[in-house]
């Protein structure tokens, strides 16, 4: 498989994981919750941000052979991008 397939697959996975806290009623994808508060959804979303970041580091290590060091600006941009990815699930849960 080419690198392009892995890149698009990773973006699709990030989009799915960003929306999962708002589309699922399960707490951290394991426990069934009767009511899931907004704070729990935000905490779950933030934890999934780190999961996606870990997967990205793993893919970078496998594809490039080493991990390029990043400054805080890179992580601020990826957090904002993950926030944009979560927008459809948030709208589905709280506005619709």
Backbone atoms as SQL, in Angstrom:
CREATE TABLE atoms (id INTEGER PRIMARY KEY, chain TEXT, resi INTEGER, resn TEXT, atom TEXT, x REAL, y REAL, z REAL);
INSERT INTO atoms VALUES
  (1, 'A', 1, 'UNK', 'N', 0.833, -1.180, 0.000),
  (2, 'A', 1, 'UNK', 'CA', 0.000, 0.000, 0.000),
  (3, 'A', 1, 'UNK', 'C', 0.876, 1.242, 0.000),
  (4, 'A', 2, 'UNK', 'N', 0.367, 2.276, -0.614),
  (5, 'A', 2, 'UNK', 'CA', 1.144, 3.509, -0.709),
  (6, 'A', 2, 'UNK', 'C', 0.942, 4.359, 0.547),
  (7, 'A', 3, 'UNK', 'N', 1.793, 5.345, 0.687),
  (8, 'A', 3, 'UNK', 'CA', 1.719, 6.245, 1.823),
  (9, 'A', 3, 'UNK', 'C', 0.438, 7.065, 1.798),
  (10, 'A', 4, 'UNK', 'N', -0.074, 7.355, 0.629),
  (11, 'A', 4, 'UNK', 'CA', -1.307, 8.122, 0.490),
  (12, 'A', 4, 'UNK', 'C', -2.500, 7.395, 1.109),
  (13, 'A', 5, 'UNK', 'N', -2.543, 6.091, 0.966),
  (14, 'A', 5, 'UNK', 'CA', -3.629, 5.302, 1.553),
  (15, 'A', 5, 'UNK', 'C', -3.581, 5.392, 3.076),
  (16, 'A', 6, 'UNK', 'N', -2.388, 5.316, 3.646),
  (17, 'A', 6, 'UNK', 'CA', -2.247, 5.432, 5.088),
  (18, 'A', 6, 'UNK', 'C', -2.639, 6.836, 5.576),
  (19, 'A', 7, 'UNK', 'N', -2.293, 7.842, 4.813),
  (20, 'A', 7, 'UNK', 'CA', -2.630, 9.212, 5.205),
  (21, 'A', 7, 'UNK', 'C', -4.136, 9.430, 5.212),
  (22, 'A', 8, 'UNK', 'N', -4.811, 9.014, 4.166),
  (23, 'A', 8, 'UNK', 'CA', -6.265, 9.181, 4.116),
  (24, 'A', 8, 'UNK', 'C', -6.965, 8.298, 5.148),
  (25, 'A', 9, 'UNK', 'N', -6.436, 7.123, 5.379),
  (26, 'A', 9, 'UNK', 'CA', -6.991, 6.260, 6.424),
  (27, 'A', 9, 'UNK', 'C', -6.843, 6.862, 7.804),
  (28, 'A', 10, 'UNK', 'N', -5.702, 7.493, 8.057),
  (29, 'A', 10, 'UNK', 'CA', -5.488, 8.146, 9.345),
  (30, 'A', 10, 'UNK', 'C', -6.428, 9.335, 9.523),
  (31, 'A', 11, 'UNK', 'N', -6.641, 10.118, 8.477),
  (32, 'A', 11, 'UNK', 'CA', -7.559, 11.255, 8.571),
  (33, 'A', 11, 'UNK', 'C', -8.984, 10.774, 8.818),
  (34, 'A', 12, 'UNK', 'N', -9.383, 9.696, 8.160),
  (35, 'A', 12, 'UNK', 'CA', -10.718, 9.130, 8.394),
  (36, 'A', 12, 'UNK', 'C', -10.853, 8.613, 9.828),
  (37, 'A', 13, 'UNK', 'N', -9.800, 7.967, 10.350),
  (38, 'A', 13, 'UNK', 'CA', -9.816, 7.490, 11.733),
  (39, 'A', 13, 'UNK', 'C', -9.900, 8.651, 12.712),
  (40, 'A', 14, 'UNK', 'N', -9.159, 9.723, 12.459),
  (41, 'A', 14, 'UNK', 'CA', -9.203, 10.901, 13.323),
  (42, 'A', 14, 'UNK', 'C', -10.590, 11.539, 13.298),
  (43, 'A', 15, 'UNK', 'N', -11.209, 11.598, 12.142),
  (44, 'A', 15, 'UNK', 'CA', -12.559, 12.144, 12.021),
  (45, 'A', 15, 'UNK', 'C', -13.564, 11.294, 12.794),
  (46, 'A', 16, 'UNK', 'N', -13.439, 9.999, 12.700),
  (47, 'A', 16, 'UNK', 'CA', -14.331, 9.097, 13.433),
  (48, 'A', 16, 'UNK', 'C', -14.136, 9.226, 14.944),
  (49, 'A', 17, 'UNK', 'N', -12.891, 9.214, 15.401),
  (50, 'A', 17, 'UNK', 'CA', -12.624, 9.289, 16.837),
  (51, 'A', 17, 'UNK', 'C', -12.976, 10.652, 17.423),
  (52, 'A', 18, 'UNK', 'N', -12.888, 11.713, 16.636),
  (53, 'A', 18, 'UNK', 'CA', -13.263, 13.034, 17.130),
  (54, 'A', 18, 'UNK', 'C', -14.764, 13.134, 17.361),
  (55, 'A', 19, 'UNK', 'N', -15.553, 12.418, 16.578),
  (56, 'A', 19, 'UNK', 'CA', -17.008, 12.481, 16.698),
  (57, 'A', 19, 'UNK', 'C', -17.584, 11.433, 17.645),
  (58, 'A', 20, 'UNK', 'N', -16.811, 10.449, 18.001),
  (59, 'A', 20, 'UNK', 'CA', -17.317, 9.337, 18.808),
  (60, 'A', 20, 'UNK', 'C', -17.903, 9.735, 20.164),
  (61, 'A', 21, 'UNK', 'N', -17.321, 10.665, 20.910),
  (62, 'A', 21, 'UNK', 'CA', -17.922, 11.008, 22.203),
  (63, 'A', 21, 'UNK', 'C', -19.333, 11.563, 22.094),
  (64, 'A', 22, 'UNK', 'N', -19.652, 12.224, 20.993),
  (65, 'A', 22, 'UNK', 'CA', -20.981, 12.799, 20.846),
  (66, 'A', 22, 'UNK', 'C', -21.958, 11.844, 20.182),
  (67, 'A', 23, 'UNK', 'N', -21.474, 10.853, 19.487),
  (68, 'A', 23, 'UNK', 'CA', -22.363, 9.917, 18.803),
  (69, 'A', 23, 'UNK', 'C', -22.658, 8.673, 19.622),
  (70, 'A', 24, 'UNK', 'N', -21.838, 8.392, 20.616),
  (71, 'A', 24, 'UNK', 'CA', -21.987, 7.193, 21.424),
  (72, 'A', 24, 'UNK', 'C', -22.455, 7.553, 22.831),
  (73, 'A', 25, 'UNK', 'N', -23.285, 6.708, 23.406),
  (74, 'A', 25, 'UNK', 'CA', -23.751, 6.906, 24.777),
  (75, 'A', 25, 'UNK', 'C', -22.863, 6.167, 25.773),
  (76, 'A', 26, 'UNK', 'N', -21.887, 5.435, 25.305),
  (77, 'A', 26, 'UNK', 'CA', -20.984, 4.693, 26.188),
  (78, 'A', 26, 'UNK', 'C', -19.903, 5.609, 26.739),
  (79, 'A', 27, 'UNK', 'N', -19.541, 5.390, 27.997),
  (80, 'A', 27, 'UNK', 'CA', -18.478, 6.155, 28.641),
  (81, 'A', 27, 'UNK', 'C', -17.138, 5.522, 28.276),
  (82, 'A', 28, 'UNK', 'N', -16.295, 6.279, 27.611),
  (83, 'A', 28, 'UNK', 'CA', -14.984, 5.822, 27.149),
  (84, 'A', 28, 'UNK', 'C', -15.078, 4.547, 26.325),
  (85, 'A', 29, 'UNK', 'N', -16.171, 4.414, 25.589),
  (86, 'A', 29, 'UNK', 'CA', -16.421, 3.324, 24.644),
  (87, 'A', 29, 'UNK', 'C', -16.519, 1.953, 25.297),
  (88, 'A', 30, 'UNK', 'N', -16.600, 1.906, 26.626),
  (89, 'A', 30, 'UNK', 'CA', -16.635, 0.628, 27.325),
  (90, 'A', 30, 'UNK', 'C', -17.911, 0.471, 28.148),
  (91, 'A', 31, 'UNK', 'N', -18.153, 1.408, 29.068),
  (92, 'A', 31, 'UNK', 'CA', -19.256, 1.310, 30.012),
  (93, 'A', 31, 'UNK', 'C', -20.510, 1.980, 29.472),
  (94, 'A', 32, 'UNK', 'N', -21.653, 1.356, 29.706),
  (95, 'A', 32, 'UNK', 'CA', -22.922, 1.938, 29.308),
  (96, 'A', 32, 'UNK', 'C', -23.329, 2.987, 30.339),
  (97, 'A', 33, 'UNK', 'N', -23.601, 4.220, 29.892),
  (98, 'A', 33, 'UNK', 'CA', -23.992, 5.315, 30.784),
  (99, 'A', 33, 'UNK', 'C', -25.456, 5.658, 30.528),
  (100, 'A', 34, 'UNK', 'N', -26.179, 5.934, 31.608),
  (101, 'A', 34, 'UNK', 'CA', -27.563, 6.384, 31.442),
  (102, 'A', 34, 'UNK', 'C', -27.594, 7.806, 30.910),
  (103, 'A', 35, 'UNK', 'N', -26.876, 8.689, 31.597),
  (104, 'A', 35, 'UNK', 'CA', -26.746, 10.067, 31.135),
  (105, 'A', 35, 'UNK', 'C', -25.269, 10.420, 31.087),
  (106, 'A', 36, 'UNK', 'N', -24.884, 11.035, 30.030),
  (107, 'A', 36, 'UNK', 'CA', -23.488, 11.401, 29.831),
  (108, 'A', 36, 'UNK', 'C', -23.418, 12.922, 29.803),
  (109, 'A', 37, 'UNK', 'N', -22.744, 13.508, 30.782),
  (110, 'A', 37, 'UNK', 'CA', -22.694, 14.964, 30.877),
  (111, 'A', 37, 'UNK', 'C', -21.761, 15.544, 29.817),
  (112, 'A', 38, 'UNK', 'N', -21.902, 16.836, 29.635),
  (113, 'A', 38, 'UNK', 'CA', -21.060, 17.532, 28.660),
  (114, 'A', 38, 'UNK', 'C', -19.590, 17.454, 29.066),
  (115, 'A', 39, 'UNK', 'N', -19.307, 17.538, 30.362),
  (116, 'A', 39, 'UNK', 'CA', -17.920, 17.488, 30.832),
  (117, 'A', 39, 'UNK', 'C', -17.295, 16.127, 30.569),
  (118, 'A', 40, 'UNK', 'N', -18.072, 15.075, 30.728),
  (119, 'A', 40, 'UNK', 'CA', -17.555, 13.736, 30.445),
  (120, 'A', 40, 'UNK', 'C', -17.283, 13.564, 28.955),
  (121, 'A', 41, 'UNK', 'N', -18.154, 14.121, 28.124),
  (122, 'A', 41, 'UNK', 'CA', -17.933, 14.065, 26.675),
  (123, 'A', 41, 'UNK', 'C', -16.665, 14.829, 26.292),
  (124, 'A', 42, 'UNK', 'N', -16.439, 16.002, 26.889),
  (125, 'A', 42, 'UNK', 'CA', -15.230, 16.770, 26.593),
  (126, 'A', 42, 'UNK', 'C', -13.975, 16.056, 27.075),
  (127, 'A', 43, 'UNK', 'N', -14.050, 15.433, 28.243),
  (128, 'A', 43, 'UNK', 'CA', -12.911, 14.669, 28.757),
  (129, 'A', 43, 'UNK', 'C', -12.603, 13.490, 27.835),
  (130, 'A', 44, 'UNK', 'N', -13.641, 12.802, 27.404),
  (131, 'A', 44, 'UNK', 'CA', -13.455, 11.673, 26.492),
  (132, 'A', 44, 'UNK', 'C', -12.882, 12.140, 25.156),
  (133, 'A', 45, 'UNK', 'N', -13.357, 13.283, 24.666),
  (134, 'A', 45, 'UNK', 'CA', -12.834, 13.839, 23.425),
  (135, 'A', 45, 'UNK', 'C', -11.353, 14.181, 23.564),
  (136, 'A', 46, 'UNK', 'N', -10.965, 14.765, 24.698),
  (137, 'A', 46, 'UNK', 'CA', -9.577, 15.146, 24.933),
  (138, 'A', 46, 'UNK', 'C', -8.676, 13.919, 25.032),
  (139, 'A', 47, 'UNK', 'N', -9.148, 12.863, 25.680),
  (140, 'A', 47, 'UNK', 'CA', -8.374, 11.619, 25.758),
  (141, 'A', 47, 'UNK', 'C', -8.210, 11.016, 24.364),
  (142, 'A', 48, 'UNK', 'N', -9.259, 11.058, 23.552),
  (143, 'A', 48, 'UNK', 'CA', -9.167, 10.532, 22.195),
  (144, 'A', 48, 'UNK', 'C', -8.225, 11.362, 21.328),
  (145, 'A', 49, 'UNK', 'N', -8.061, 12.655, 21.643),
  (146, 'A', 49, 'UNK', 'CA', -7.060, 13.470, 20.950),
  (147, 'A', 49, 'UNK', 'C', -5.665, 12.897, 21.172),
  (148, 'A', 50, 'UNK', 'N', -5.371, 12.489, 22.406),
  (149, 'A', 50, 'UNK', 'CA', -4.066, 11.903, 22.693),
  (150, 'A', 50, 'UNK', 'C', -3.918, 10.514, 22.064),
  (151, 'A', 51, 'UNK', 'N', -5.005, 9.771, 21.963),
  (152, 'A', 51, 'UNK', 'CA', -4.962, 8.467, 21.289),
  (153, 'A', 51, 'UNK', 'C', -4.622, 8.654, 19.810),
  (154, 'A', 52, 'UNK', 'N', -5.269, 9.606, 19.156),
  (155, 'A', 52, 'UNK', 'CA', -4.981, 9.882, 17.753),
  (156, 'A', 52, 'UNK', 'C', -3.542, 10.373, 17.596),
  (157, 'A', 53, 'UNK', 'N', -3.071, 11.197, 18.527),
  (158, 'A', 53, 'UNK', 'CA', -1.683, 11.647, 18.480),
  (159, 'A', 53, 'UNK', 'C', -0.702, 10.505, 18.623),
  (160, 'A', 54, 'UNK', 'N', -1.007, 9.548, 19.486),
  (161, 'A', 54, 'UNK', 'CA', -0.152, 8.374, 19.639),
  (162, 'A', 54, 'UNK', 'C', -0.117, 7.524, 18.381),
  (163, 'A', 55, 'UNK', 'N', -1.260, 7.371, 17.753),
  (164, 'A', 55, 'UNK', 'CA', -1.309, 6.625, 16.499),
  (165, 'A', 55, 'UNK', 'C', -0.508, 7.351, 15.423),
  (166, 'A', 56, 'UNK', 'N', -0.600, 8.683, 15.408),
  (167, 'A', 56, 'UNK', 'CA', 0.167, 9.469, 14.434),
  (168, 'A', 56, 'UNK', 'C', 1.666, 9.305, 14.650),
  (169, 'A', 57, 'UNK', 'N', 2.097, 9.312, 15.907),
  (170, 'A', 57, 'UNK', 'CA', 3.520, 9.107, 16.182),
  (171, 'A', 57, 'UNK', 'C', 3.972, 7.718, 15.755),
  (172, 'A', 58, 'UNK', 'N', 3.141, 6.718, 15.985),
  (173, 'A', 58, 'UNK', 'CA', 3.469, 5.362, 15.567),
  (174, 'A', 58, 'UNK', 'C', 3.583, 5.261, 14.045),
  (175, 'A', 59, 'UNK', 'N', 2.638, 5.861, 13.336),
  (176, 'A', 59, 'UNK', 'CA', 2.687, 5.826, 11.877),
  (177, 'A', 59, 'UNK', 'C', 3.888, 6.593, 11.341),
  (178, 'A', 60, 'UNK', 'N', 4.228, 7.721, 11.979),
  (179, 'A', 60, 'UNK', 'CA', 5.404, 8.479, 11.537),
  (180, 'A', 60, 'UNK', 'C', 6.684, 7.687, 11.763),
  (181, 'A', 61, 'UNK', 'N', 6.761, 7.004, 12.889),
  (182, 'A', 61, 'UNK', 'CA', 7.936, 6.182, 13.187),
  (183, 'A', 61, 'UNK', 'C', 8.076, 5.062, 12.160),
  (184, 'A', 62, 'UNK', 'N', 6.963, 4.419, 11.828),
  (185, 'A', 62, 'UNK', 'CA', 7.007, 3.310, 10.867),
  (186, 'A', 62, 'UNK', 'C', 7.299, 3.779, 9.447),
  (187, 'A', 63, 'UNK', 'N', 6.704, 4.917, 9.050),
  (188, 'A', 63, 'UNK', 'CA', 6.850, 5.374, 7.667),
  (189, 'A', 63, 'UNK', 'C', 8.174, 6.090, 7.421),
  (190, 'A', 64, 'UNK', 'N', 8.603, 6.914, 8.378),
  (191, 'A', 64, 'UNK', 'CA', 9.789, 7.740, 8.165),
  (192, 'A', 64, 'UNK', 'C', 11.045, 7.190, 8.833),
  (193, 'A', 65, 'UNK', 'N', 10.889, 6.365, 9.827),
  (194, 'A', 65, 'UNK', 'CA', 12.042, 5.812, 10.528),
  (195, 'A', 65, 'UNK', 'C', 12.420, 6.579, 11.773),
  (196, 'A', 66, 'UNK', 'N', 11.963, 7.818, 11.889),
  (197, 'A', 66, 'UNK', 'CA', 12.218, 8.616, 13.087),
  (198, 'A', 66, 'UNK', 'C', 11.070, 9.602, 13.271),
  (199, 'A', 67, 'UNK', 'N', 10.977, 10.143, 14.480),
  (200, 'A', 67, 'UNK', 'CA', 9.923, 11.105, 14.800),
  (201, 'A', 67, 'UNK', 'C', 10.532, 12.496, 14.791),
  (202, 'A', 68, 'UNK', 'N', 9.959, 13.366, 13.996),
  (203, 'A', 68, 'UNK', 'CA', 10.445, 14.738, 13.898),
  (204, 'A', 68, 'UNK', 'C', 9.999, 15.524, 15.130),
  (205, 'A', 69, 'UNK', 'N', 10.903, 16.215, 15.821),
  (206, 'A', 69, 'UNK', 'CA', 10.495, 16.992, 17.004),
  (207, 'A', 69, 'UNK', 'C', 9.625, 18.196, 16.614),
  (208, 'A', 70, 'UNK', 'N', 8.614, 18.470, 17.423),
  (209, 'A', 70, 'UNK', 'CA', 7.673, 19.557, 17.152),
  (210, 'A', 70, 'UNK', 'C', 7.652, 20.526, 18.331),
  (211, 'A', 71, 'UNK', 'N', 7.284, 21.772, 18.046),
  (212, 'A', 71, 'UNK', 'CA', 7.096, 22.770, 19.089),
  (213, 'A', 71, 'UNK', 'C', 5.621, 22.841, 19.464),
  (214, 'A', 72, 'UNK', 'N', 5.292, 23.736, 20.384),
  (215, 'A', 72, 'UNK', 'CA', 3.930, 23.826, 20.897),
  (216, 'A', 72, 'UNK', 'C', 2.940, 24.272, 19.820),
  (217, 'A', 73, 'UNK', 'N', 3.387, 25.020, 18.819),
  (218, 'A', 73, 'UNK', 'CA', 2.487, 25.500, 17.775),
  (219, 'A', 73, 'UNK', 'C', 1.876, 24.341, 16.990),
  (220, 'A', 74, 'UNK', 'N', 2.658, 23.310, 16.749),
  (221, 'A', 74, 'UNK', 'CA', 2.161, 22.140, 16.033),
  (222, 'A', 74, 'UNK', 'C', 1.020, 21.486, 16.801),
  (223, 'A', 75, 'UNK', 'N', 1.181, 21.350, 18.117),
  (224, 'A', 75, 'UNK', 'CA', 0.148, 20.704, 18.923),
  (225, 'A', 75, 'UNK', 'C', -1.086, 21.586, 19.064),
  (226, 'A', 76, 'UNK', 'N', -0.910, 22.900, 19.082),
  (227, 'A', 76, 'UNK', 'CA', -2.060, 23.803, 19.110),
  (228, 'A', 76, 'UNK', 'C', -2.872, 23.675, 17.823),
  (229, 'A', 77, 'UNK', 'N', -2.186, 23.567, 16.700),
  (230, 'A', 77, 'UNK', 'CA', -2.878, 23.426, 15.417),
  (231, 'A', 77, 'UNK', 'C', -3.578, 22.070, 15.324),
  (232, 'A', 78, 'UNK', 'N', -2.934, 20.993, 15.782),
  (233, 'A', 78, 'UNK', 'CA', -3.587, 19.679, 15.719),
  (234, 'A', 78, 'UNK', 'C', -4.792, 19.610, 16.653),
  (235, 'A', 79, 'UNK', 'N', -4.718, 20.285, 17.805),
  (236, 'A', 79, 'UNK', 'CA', -5.877, 20.335, 18.706),
  (237, 'A', 79, 'UNK', 'C', -7.027, 21.093, 18.054),
  (238, 'A', 80, 'UNK', 'N', -6.722, 22.198, 17.393),
  (239, 'A', 80, 'UNK', 'CA', -7.759, 22.953, 16.691),
  (240, 'A', 80, 'UNK', 'C', -8.352, 22.136, 15.543),
  (241, 'A', 81, 'UNK', 'N', -7.519, 21.398, 14.829),
  (242, 'A', 81, 'UNK', 'CA', -8.014, 20.545, 13.743),
  (243, 'A', 81, 'UNK', 'C', -8.902, 19.434, 14.286),
  (244, 'A', 82, 'UNK', 'N', -8.524, 18.854, 15.417),
  (245, 'A', 82, 'UNK', 'CA', -9.345, 17.814, 16.032),
  (246, 'A', 82, 'UNK', 'C', -10.679, 18.401, 16.500),
  (247, 'A', 83, 'UNK', 'N', -10.655, 19.655, 16.932),
  (248, 'A', 83, 'UNK', 'CA', -11.882, 20.338, 17.331),
  (249, 'A', 83, 'UNK', 'C', -12.799, 20.541, 16.121),
  (250, 'A', 84, 'UNK', 'N', -12.229, 20.907, 14.992),
  (251, 'A', 84, 'UNK', 'CA', -13.014, 21.074, 13.761),
  (252, 'A', 84, 'UNK', 'C', -13.574, 19.730, 13.310),
  (253, 'A', 85, 'UNK', 'N', -12.784, 18.665, 13.441),
  (254, 'A', 85, 'UNK', 'CA', -13.270, 17.330, 13.089),
  (255, 'A', 85, 'UNK', 'C', -14.469, 16.928, 13.952),
  (256, 'A', 86, 'UNK', 'N', -14.526, 17.387, 15.204),
  (257, 'A', 86, 'UNK', 'CA', -15.596, 17.006, 16.121),
  (258, 'A', 86, 'UNK', 'C', -16.865, 17.820, 15.921),
  (259, 'A', 87, 'UNK', 'N', -16.829, 18.814, 15.085),
  (260, 'A', 87, 'UNK', 'CA', -17.976, 19.699, 14.908),
  (261, 'A', 87, 'UNK', 'C', -19.258, 18.991, 14.462),
  (262, 'A', 88, 'UNK', 'N', -19.230, 18.073, 13.497),
  (263, 'A', 88, 'UNK', 'CA', -20.482, 17.413, 13.100),
  (264, 'A', 88, 'UNK', 'C', -21.143, 16.628, 14.238),
  (265, 'A', 89, 'UNK', 'N', -20.354, 15.919, 15.032),
  (266, 'A', 89, 'UNK', 'CA', -20.922, 15.169, 16.152),
  (267, 'A', 89, 'UNK', 'C', -21.489, 16.084, 17.220),
  (268, 'A', 90, 'UNK', 'N', -20.802, 17.191, 17.488),
  (269, 'A', 90, 'UNK', 'CA', -21.284, 18.159, 18.474),
  (270, 'A', 90, 'UNK', 'C', -22.616, 18.766, 18.028),
  (271, 'A', 91, 'UNK', 'N', -22.704, 19.140, 16.766),
  (272, 'A', 91, 'UNK', 'CA', -23.945, 19.709, 16.232),
  (273, 'A', 91, 'UNK', 'C', -25.064, 18.675, 16.292),
  (274, 'A', 92, 'UNK', 'N', -24.765, 17.438, 15.948),
  (275, 'A', 92, 'UNK', 'CA', -25.769, 16.373, 15.993),
  (276, 'A', 92, 'UNK', 'C', -26.307, 16.169, 17.407),
  (277, 'A', 93, 'UNK', 'N', -25.434, 16.222, 18.405),
  (278, 'A', 93, 'UNK', 'CA', -25.841, 15.964, 19.785),
  (279, 'A', 93, 'UNK', 'C', -26.537, 17.144, 20.436),
  (280, 'A', 94, 'UNK', 'N', -26.030, 18.370, 20.262),
  (281, 'A', 94, 'UNK', 'CA', -26.494, 19.485, 21.065),
  (282, 'A', 94, 'UNK', 'C', -27.366, 20.496, 20.328),
  (283, 'A', 95, 'UNK', 'N', -27.343, 20.545, 19.037),
  (284, 'A', 95, 'UNK', 'CA', -28.156, 21.538, 18.327),
  (285, 'A', 95, 'UNK', 'C', -29.372, 20.872, 17.684),
  (286, 'A', 96, 'UNK', 'N', -29.177, 19.704, 17.167),
  (287, 'A', 96, 'UNK', 'CA', -30.262, 19.023, 16.476),
  (288, 'A', 96, 'UNK', 'C', -31.280, 18.465, 17.396);
